[in-house]
Amino acid sequence: MNEWEIIWQARSTFLTGFLNTLEMFALSTLLGLLFGILLLYLLEGPDNLLRRSIRLLIDAMRTVPFLILVYLLYYGLPGLGFRLSADHAGLLALTLYHGAYFAEILRSQRLIMPAGYIEAAQAHGFRHFTLYRRIILPSVLMSALPLLGNQLIICLKDTAFLSIITVQEITAAANSVQATWFIPFNAFIVAIALYWAISILLELLIKRLSALGAKRGMSHA
């Protein structure tokens, strides 16, 4: 039996890791983006203690290595009386870490948003939440799509770190196969191909959304 036949026999292991990665990635990016959108909303308005605290949180998440955050949530929290499963710790780490980056990306686009958009909306009687939901957020999201797409791919690659805390994702599947059959090259080539396939689909989706936003005039970039 050659090495690629072994890989084919282990396809169920890779499929399980692939599906688990997709699930972890989809949930964490959805929750992370919602978290980032919430942080951006809370940053609207004059400077105060809350907004300074949020900026401190964002800066903290951006300066802490992702792997350290994973270790802290999985191994550190039990010392404080909170115990999370590997999947929940991984999901929380991805959400907090990349949510902070999403917030910073959206904030950068908010800062360059033309003031005329806001003034026109206010002249038509838009209040704070309505202004944010109907004017600021759609424009900011569409303008930030290329940057958000790049962050999504980084988030996808960060799921590989979760194998260290026993989350059964693609890297864990590849490691299991190579440890059993001693074929590291083949196993990790398959893992790379699976990550690559997801990344290509993400790029195509971002390009399609960007084209749609530009067509509808929803981007201010």
Secondary structure, DSSP 8 states (H G I E B T S, - for coil): --HHHHHHHTHHHHHHHHHHHHHHHHHHHHHHHHHHHHHHHHH-SS--HHHHHHHHHHHHHHHS-HHHHHHIIIIIGGGGT----HHHHHHHHHHHHHHHHHHHHHHHHHHTS-HHHHHHHHHTT--HHHHIIIIIHHHHHHHTHHHHHHHHHHHHHHGGGGGGGT--SHHHHHHHHHHHH--HHHHHHHHHHHHHHHHHHHHHHHHHHHHHHHHTT----
